[in-house]
């Protein structure tokens, strides 16, 4: 055996090993890239999102157009904007002083302070 032929075989074996390693790493990188990509946004997802948006807008329109109780115990009602403006114009047009005192009383009732905390702390605190 010739020394040069052994060196040539070792060099070609090393080159083949390095090339094989690069090919294996490239194949793994391609597989990872292919299998971890999210699915494209399709028509089905766009349709679901459009339906959800339509339902949300319909609920908002319903809330703006129909009266309902917000807090019946405090007397807070949700009114359509046009109806609320008519009531304000009527009240403030007839007697502004009474309307102002009524407004202040309603605000105080709606934003009443919570009850005072007990003076003696709990044994668990």
N, C-alpha and C positions, 0 to 999 in steps of 0.2 A: 504494500500500500504506500501510496505516495502521500507525503505530508500535505501537499497542495490539494490533493483530491479530498482528503479528510477535512481540511479547512473549508473547501468549497462546499462540501456536503453540509457541514455545520452551519455555514452562512446561509445556504439555501433553506435548511431546516428552520433556522431562526427567522428568516424572512417569511416563510410559510406560516410559522406560528404567530408572528406579529400580524400578518395579513388576516389570518383566521380570527385572531382576537378582535381586530378592528371590525371584521364582518359580523361577528357575534354581538359586539356592542352596538353596531349600527342596527342590526335586526331587533335587538331589545329596545333601543330608543324608538324605532318605528312602531313597535308593538305598544309601547307605553303611550306614545302620542295618539295612536289610533284608538285604543281602548279607553283612554281617559278623557276624550273630547266629549262635551255635552251634546245632546241631540240638538239639531238645528230647530230654530223656532218655526214651527209648522203652522199650517192653516188651522189645525184643531186648537192649538194653544191661543192663537190670535182670536179665534171665535169665542173661546171661553172667556178671555179677557174682555172682549167687546160686550159679551152678555153680562158680565159682572159690572162693567161700567154703566151699561144701560139700566140695570137694576138699581144701582146706586143713585143715578140721576133721577130715576122714577121715584125712589123713596124720598130724595131731597125735594122734588117738586111736590110730592104729596104732603110733606111736612110744611112746606111754605104755603100751600093752598088750603089746608084744612085746619080747623081749630081742634085743640086737644088739651087735656090737662097735663101740665108739667108737674105740679105739686098741688094736689087737691086740698091737702091740709092747710097749706099756706095761701091758697087761693090764686096760684100762679097758673095762667092759661097761655097757651100758644095760639096766636091769632094770625090770619093772613095779613100781610103788610097793609093792603088797602083798607081793610076793616079797622085795623088798629089806628091808622092815620085818621079815618073818619071819626072814631071815638075821641081821639085827642083833640081834633079840631072842634068837635061839638062841646067837649068839656071846657076847653080853654077859651072858646069863643063866648060861652054863656057867662061864666064867672071865673076869671083867672085866679083869684085868691083862693076860692074853694078847690079848684083843680090843683093848685100848688100844694095846699095842705093835704089833699087826698093823695097826691103823688108821694109826698114825704112820708105819710103814714104807711103807704104800701111798700116803700123802700125799706123802712124800718122793720116792717113785718117780715119781708122776704129775706132780710139780712140780719135777723135777730142773732144776738150773741149766744154762744152755747152756754149751758149752765156752768156756774163757778165750780172749780175743783174743790174737793173737801179739804178742810184745814189740816186734819190729822192724816198723815200719810199712811198708806196701807202697810201692814207688816211685811208684805212681799216686795216692797220697793227698796 
